[in-house]
Amino acid sequence: MVGIQDPDTCVIWTNTPSSRRPPTTDSEVTLACAALVPSGRSTGPDHAWPRHADHSFRASPLRARGRPRPGQGRASRVHGDRIKENRLRSRQQGSRRRPGRTGRGVAGLALGALLSVSLAATPSQAAEEQLDEGLVHHFALDETSGTTLVNSGSAGPAANATLVHPEKATLTGDGVRFNPDSYESALDGAYVALPDDITAGMSNLTVDYDVWIDPANVGEHQMWSFGAKSGSCDADTGAQGSIFASNTQRFRIAVGSANLQQNRVRMPEGAWTHVTYTQSLNANGASWTGRLYLDGVLHATATNLTTPPSLNAAGTNCNFLARSQTSGHYSFRGTIRDFRVYDRAVSLDETLALAERTVSDGVRADAEAIDLGLTSAIVRDIVLPKVGSVAGSAITWTSSDPSVVEVRTPPALPSARKVAVIGKITRPARGRPDATATLTATVRKGAQEVTTREIPIVVKAEFDDAQAVDRDASDLTLHAADHVRGNIDLPATGEFGSAITWKSTTDLITPTGEVTRPAFGRADVDAVLTATITKGSASKTKSFPVTITAMPRSEEYERYFMGYFKGEGIADGEQIMFATSNGNTALDWTGLTGGRPSLISQLGDQGLRDPHIVRSPDGDTFYMIATDLNWYDQGGYAINDTQYIEVFESHDLVHWTPQRHVKIAPDNAGNAFAPESLWVDEIGAYAVFWAQSLWNDPVNRTGQGNAQMWYATTRDFQTFSDPQVWQNPAPLSRIDTTAIRVGDYYYRVTKNEAGNQGSDIFSEKHTDFLDSDIDHWTLVAPALGRTTWVANQGYEGPIIFKANPGDTSCPGQFYLWGDRYTNGGGYQAACHENIEAPTWNAKALTMTNAGVARPRHGTVIPITLREWNDIRGIPNSDVTTTTEVAVEPYATGAQTTTATATVEAADGFETGGQVRFSVGSWSKLAHLKDGTATVTLPADLPAGARTVKAEYLGFDYLKASEGTASFQVPSGQNAVKVKAKTAPASVVRGNTFALDVTVGPAGGQKKNAPTPTGEVTVTFGGTVQVVPLADGEAVVTLRTADLQRGVYPVHVAYSGNPTYRPHAADYQKLTVR
């Protein structure tokens, strides 16, 4: 039975065999759309939806583009699946159409498609026609250049707005994007100065706009603000009232001292949202009712507001977009468009009409943006998104065939809100046909927008050997192959059972991934790694070009670097802060960014706590990991349900890679707190360890068990081993382990989680760092915090590290820090020369410009002076060098010897690069090793005094230098026979003679006698020429142009060498005519 209620939008109810009656509840209503797209009409949108969302470290300033016209229906094919859409309009007296627009209804849907819907209010035609009534200020913000932002409301051009600091904004043509590339203060960032008296004389008010909040937005800020001050708007004094919007901790409209909000519910970031705020005068004439709508849905109400829309009789003089009334706040990061101010409170119908474009475009964009990967070859369970990536729409899922892919939706409980929706697949048996099914996403946004997308999937049958090899080969990748700086992860097995073996074109990489890097000063090495993937008789190879980066320069540590967070009670407190030491001490620090974060989380819970930094064994890579938790926004830590940590990399502590959101804990873990890492020589990899509790009820995510320490191993912080238990003191708890290796022992300092003042940090030691039997570890100091600092306080987040050489506060000692989390203590410092001391010597800690008096849980690492300068922005000077040369005396009977150059840097640290040695016309290059380079001098050097020059060519910031050394080439005892002759023996003046000189062993050619080497000196007509021998011969050109006519003797002197003695005599007499 089918009932059609309207020829334009067909509401259809269908009966199941068990229910032969019309629907009586909303849940029983289903809607089918039978309207077809007219022939010749384009089914695509006018323009693409603006995709601002960017999950990289810093959101790029992408330009928004035009969007489809609201109300335009469409049916489109997207990656082989179908998008369907429907809006159910409330009908009071029949169908209504919006003027000038195509009837939206359900146009564009394939015939017979079914969508579940709920009844919701929708805008009426009359509401849409009234949207210009009372519109005093309308800033479309569609400019692409300039600083004037046009006001098309009734206030007109006299009330235009001005873009301030335009160099920090992007005029996209579809909104103004504020501060896309940097964090700025309220006064220094880009903002819009709105006209004065923007709400003057208003007894009712509507503020309406679209906003896209940058995921990088952080801290106290105001998206827009209307304010009155008795003095300068830049001052924080003289405030006489304000109305503003903020997304700090929760989205709210603040009207005087009242807030319209839902507690700790923030507006989605990286998604377009439509906001409408209305303020209407109550019947008593003395108070107002405020209503806040998001995407046309009522979000919050306040019924007894006492601050009028006009704020005060004097009007408003401090009105802004993206700027706060408080100078110390951040400037807003995000995009605002179509900003409207009405002198009346718009109706619900009008609210829906205003939100329609954003909502309708957004729901379609979210449907289009769903990406489930290679849906034509599914082999793993599918994570199905619950929220749209473009506009934040809610997404639910169904499957056409649960035997192929079953949609597993977590319980609708607050405790399970972070659990993913999973498409659990069942693969057909090997040899059976692949299975197919259709996943349907139902996408909802706002009060009435519902769209579905059908995604066909193919679940592959279990692989045979050849298929397994193909898939394992396809999945095989290497990370950072273009700059290998340490051991690399070379998988030995594929996910589908293939065995993988590796070969390298260089012996610098072993088949199991151990890497020996070229020394500092040598060239990077290019190579090829080839994997052979085999299963049964099937096999194939896959090659990866790699570049092995040469080692960095080794320099002594003279400063310290710290990463920390400020605390959970501050709006920007759970982000990463950096500080550097003032001199070679770990007790005196200066923050790098004036108390503001250096790195902001844009993923997960959007908080970064407990940062831990480890330097690679080779010294030129830093890995930083942090807890994924935002206590301030969420209202506590107990509700955090994440199995992820946040990962960053750097090679200089200045530039960091985009944030990586890495799953490391098991599925049934309720958290992954305070991750740290340590290089473990025995395994040639890092151990990453963290604290977690397991859910007693992992389905409903309730009942956390005791806190334990778990670990995984990694070589690159890209791929990790499976997590394993490391410390489980059940029924007790422990967290926050930090570790250091001293000699043959690993020492770890851990917090015993006894609760508030009952918690303290203790130390243990072991030679096997990964031993998970806590009884095998030797207790060293049971109560470090209470015995070192203030008793009866709680301590956590320990840091332990060795003092630098030359440390001015604790020379030759170790530092221990403990985070006193009770009574606002923050980090406490101590030091001791004995790593096993039960009580340490407390020290005062000084923080300047760091945002807090005492940092919270973090890391301290030693750094070089040059690194310190780079971090602080201080130019580093090139380093001068000196080169000294020494020649080893010839051994008796030796034909040659060696020359050694020693190159020293003025700063006393490592030198590397090449040295060019030269003697006469001979030269040779040699690389420095441990500061020296040695070459063997040529065997044909003439006997006598010689000079060798060594030129250090410089490398990177090491300057070139050179040195020389004189040495004596000995002569031998064997005699030579010298022949020197030219023919003819007479030439006309100006011509030349060609003198052939031959030097051989005396007494005829002796068997096995070496050919004489060295040089001959020929004197003719007062001119002396020195010519080296080649195979015992030399040809010397004798010139006559400067000679008088006459007869001149030729004198030839052989130099001798370590085998032959010198010889000299007059030879032929030559005539110059």
LINFEN-V745455 format. One record per backbone hydrogen bond with DSSP energy under -1.0 kcal/mol. CO is the residue of the C=O (numbers start at 1). NH is the residue of the N-H. If there is no record, write none. Layout:
co=CO nh=NH
co=CO nh=NH
This chain:
co=16 nh=19
co=25 nh=28
co=26 nh=29
co=31 nh=115
co=38 nh=41
co=50 nh=52
co=60 nh=62
co=69 nh=72
co=76 nh=83
co=78 nh=81
co=81 nh=78
co=82 nh=454
co=84 nh=452
co=86 nh=450
co=98 nh=101
co=104 nh=107
co=105 nh=87
co=106 nh=109
co=110 nh=113
co=113 nh=33
co=115 nh=31
co=124 nh=128
co=125 nh=129
co=128 nh=131
co=130 nh=133
co=132 nh=135
co=134 nh=136
co=134 nh=343
co=135 nh=154
co=136 nh=155
co=137 nh=341
co=138 nh=152
co=139 nh=339
co=140 nh=338
co=141 nh=175
co=143 nh=173
co=147 nh=163
co=149 nh=161
co=153 nh=156
co=156 nh=159
co=157 nh=160
co=161 nh=149
co=162 nh=193
co=164 nh=191
co=165 nh=168
co=166 nh=169
co=168 nh=179
co=170 nh=172
co=170 nh=177
co=175 nh=172
co=176 nh=336
co=177 nh=170
co=178 nh=334
co=184 nh=331
co=185 nh=189
co=191 nh=164
co=192 nh=321
co=193 nh=162
co=197 nh=200
co=199 nh=202
co=205 nh=279
co=206 nh=342
co=207 nh=277
co=208 nh=340
co=209 nh=275
co=210 nh=337
co=211 nh=273
co=212 nh=335
co=213 nh=270
co=214 nh=217
co=220 nh=330
co=223 nh=322
co=224 nh=245
co=225 nh=320
co=226 nh=243
co=227 nh=317
co=227 nh=318
co=228 nh=240
co=232 nh=235
co=238 nh=230
co=241 nh=228
co=242 nh=256
co=243 nh=226
co=244 nh=254
co=245 nh=223
co=246 nh=252
co=248 nh=250
co=252 nh=246
co=253 nh=260
co=254 nh=244
co=255 nh=258
co=258 nh=255
co=260 nh=253
co=262 nh=265
co=265 nh=251
co=273 nh=211
co=274 nh=295
co=275 nh=209
co=276 nh=293
co=277 nh=207
co=278 nh=291
co=279 nh=205
co=280 nh=289
co=282 nh=285
co=287 nh=282
co=288 nh=305
co=289 nh=280
co=290 nh=302
co=291 nh=278
co=292 nh=299
co=292 nh=300
co=293 nh=276
co=294 nh=297
co=297 nh=294
co=300 nh=292
co=302 nh=290
co=305 nh=288
co=308 nh=311
co=310 nh=312
co=312 nh=315
co=316 nh=197
co=318 nh=227
co=319 nh=194
co=320 nh=225
co=321 nh=192
co=322 nh=332
co=326 nh=329
co=329 nh=186
co=333 nh=214
co=334 nh=178
co=335 nh=212
co=336 nh=176
co=337 nh=210
co=339 nh=139
co=340 nh=208
co=341 nh=136
co=341 nh=137
co=342 nh=206
co=347 nh=351
co=348 nh=352
co=349 nh=353
co=350 nh=354
co=351 nh=355
co=355 nh=359
co=356 nh=360
co=357 nh=361
co=358 nh=362
co=359 nh=363
co=360 nh=364
co=361 nh=365
co=362 nh=366
co=363 nh=367
co=364 nh=368
co=365 nh=369
co=373 nh=375
co=374 nh=377
co=375 nh=458
co=378 nh=460
co=382 nh=423
co=386 nh=395
co=393 nh=388
co=394 nh=444
co=396 nh=442
co=398 nh=440
co=401 nh=404
co=401 nh=405
co=404 nh=426
co=406 nh=424
co=408 nh=422
co=411 nh=413
co=413 nh=416
co=414 nh=417
co=416 nh=419
co=421 nh=384
co=422 nh=408
co=423 nh=382
co=424 nh=406
co=428 nh=462
co=429 nh=432
co=435 nh=459
co=437 nh=457
co=438 nh=400
co=439 nh=455
co=440 nh=398
co=441 nh=453
co=442 nh=396
co=443 nh=451
co=444 nh=394
co=445 nh=449
co=449 nh=445
co=450 nh=86
co=451 nh=443
co=452 nh=84
co=453 nh=441
co=454 nh=82
co=455 nh=439
co=457 nh=437
co=458 nh=378
co=459 nh=435
co=464 nh=468
co=465 nh=469
co=466 nh=470
co=467 nh=471
co=468 nh=472
co=469 nh=473
co=470 nh=474
co=471 nh=475
co=480 nh=483
co=481 nh=547
co=484 nh=549
co=492 nh=500
co=494 nh=497
co=498 nh=494
co=499 nh=534
co=501 nh=532
co=503 nh=530
co=506 nh=509
co=508 nh=516
co=510 nh=513
co=513 nh=488
co=514 nh=510
co=518 nh=551
co=519 nh=522
co=525 nh=548
co=527 nh=546
co=528 nh=505
co=529 nh=544
co=530 nh=503
co=531 nh=542
co=532 nh=501
co=533 nh=540
co=534 nh=499
co=535 nh=538
co=538 nh=535
co=540 nh=533
co=542 nh=531
co=544 nh=529
co=546 nh=527
co=547 nh=484
co=548 nh=525
co=554 nh=910
co=559 nh=863
co=560 nh=581
co=561 nh=861
co=562 nh=579
co=563 nh=859
co=564 nh=577
co=565 nh=856
co=570 nh=573
co=573 nh=566
co=573 nh=567
co=574 nh=608
co=576 nh=598
co=576 nh=599
co=577 nh=564
co=578 nh=592
co=579 nh=562
co=580 nh=590
co=581 nh=583
co=583 nh=585
co=584 nh=808
co=587 nh=846
co=588 nh=582
co=589 nh=848
co=590 nh=580
co=593 nh=596
co=599 nh=576
co=603 nh=606
co=609 nh=627
co=612 nh=625
co=614 nh=623
co=616 nh=619
co=621 nh=616
co=622 nh=650
co=623 nh=614
co=624 nh=648
co=625 nh=612
co=626 nh=646
co=627 nh=609
co=627 nh=629
co=630 nh=634
co=631 nh=635
co=637 nh=640
co=643 nh=664
co=643 nh=665
co=645 nh=662
co=646 nh=626
co=647 nh=660
co=648 nh=624
co=649 nh=657
co=650 nh=622
co=660 nh=647
co=662 nh=645
co=666 nh=669
co=668 nh=695
co=673 nh=691
co=676 nh=689
co=678 nh=687
co=680 nh=683
co=680 nh=684
co=680 nh=685
co=685 nh=680
co=686 nh=714
co=687 nh=678
co=688 nh=712
co=689 nh=676
co=690 nh=710
co=691 nh=673
co=692 nh=708
co=693 nh=670
co=694 nh=705
co=697 nh=701
co=697 nh=702
co=702 nh=697
co=703 nh=696
co=707 nh=734
co=708 nh=692
co=709 nh=726
co=709 nh=727
co=710 nh=690
co=711 nh=724
co=712 nh=688
co=713 nh=721
co=714 nh=686
co=724 nh=711
co=727 nh=709
co=729 nh=732
co=733 nh=753
co=735 nh=751
co=738 nh=749
co=740 nh=747
co=742 nh=745
co=745 nh=742
co=746 nh=766
co=747 nh=740
co=748 nh=764
co=749 nh=738
co=750 nh=762
co=751 nh=735
co=752 nh=754
co=755 nh=758
co=756 nh=759
co=759 nh=795
co=760 nh=752
co=761 nh=784
co=762 nh=750
co=763 nh=780
co=763 nh=781
co=764 nh=748
co=765 nh=778
co=766 nh=746
co=768 nh=771
co=773 nh=776
co=778 nh=765
co=781 nh=763
co=783 nh=787
co=784 nh=788
co=785 nh=789
co=796 nh=819
co=799 nh=817
co=801 nh=815
co=804 nh=807
co=810 nh=813
co=813 nh=803
co=814 nh=832
co=815 nh=801
co=816 nh=830
co=817 nh=799
co=818 nh=828
co=819 nh=796
co=819 nh=821
co=820 nh=826
co=822 nh=825
co=826 nh=820
co=828 nh=818
co=829 nh=843
co=830 nh=816
co=831 nh=841
co=832 nh=814
co=834 nh=837
co=841 nh=831
co=846 nh=589
co=848 nh=591
co=855 nh=827
co=859 nh=563
co=861 nh=561
co=863 nh=558
co=863 nh=559
co=864 nh=868
co=865 nh=869
co=866 nh=870
co=867 nh=871
co=868 nh=872
co=869 nh=874
co=879 nh=959
co=880 nh=906
co=882 nh=904
co=884 nh=902
co=886 nh=900
co=891 nh=894
co=897 nh=937
co=898 nh=888
co=899 nh=935
co=900 nh=886
co=901 nh=933
co=902 nh=884
co=904 nh=882
co=905 nh=908
co=913 nh=928
co=914 nh=953
co=915 nh=926
co=916 nh=951
co=917 nh=924
co=918 nh=949
co=919 nh=922
co=922 nh=919
co=924 nh=917
co=926 nh=915
co=929 nh=932
co=931 nh=903
co=932 nh=929
co=933 nh=901
co=935 nh=899
co=944 nh=969
co=946 nh=967
co=948 nh=965
co=949 nh=918
co=950 nh=963
co=951 nh=916
co=952 nh=961
co=955 nh=958
co=957 nh=879
co=958 nh=955
co=961 nh=952
co=963 nh=950
co=965 nh=948
co=967 nh=946
co=969 nh=944
co=974 nh=1061
co=975 nh=1002
co=977 nh=1000
co=979 nh=998
co=981 nh=996
co=985 nh=1071
co=987 nh=1073
co=988 nh=991
co=993 nh=1038
co=995 nh=1036
co=996 nh=981
co=997 nh=1034
co=998 nh=979
co=1000 nh=977
co=1006 nh=1009
co=1014 nh=1029
co=1015 nh=1055
co=1016 nh=1027
co=1017 nh=1053
co=1018 nh=1025
co=1019 nh=1051
co=1020 nh=1023
co=1023 nh=1020
co=1025 nh=1018
co=1027 nh=1016
co=1030 nh=1033
co=1032 nh=999
co=1033 nh=1030
co=1034 nh=997
co=1036 nh=995
co=1038 nh=993
co=1040 nh=1043
co=1046 nh=1072
co=1048 nh=1070
co=1050 nh=1067
co=1051 nh=1019
co=1052 nh=1065
co=1053 nh=1017
co=1054 nh=1063
co=1056 nh=943
co=1057 nh=972
co=1059 nh=974
co=1060 nh=972
co=1060 nh=1057
co=1063 nh=1054
co=1065 nh=1052
co=1068 nh=1050
co=1070 nh=1048
co=1071 nh=987
co=1072 nh=1046
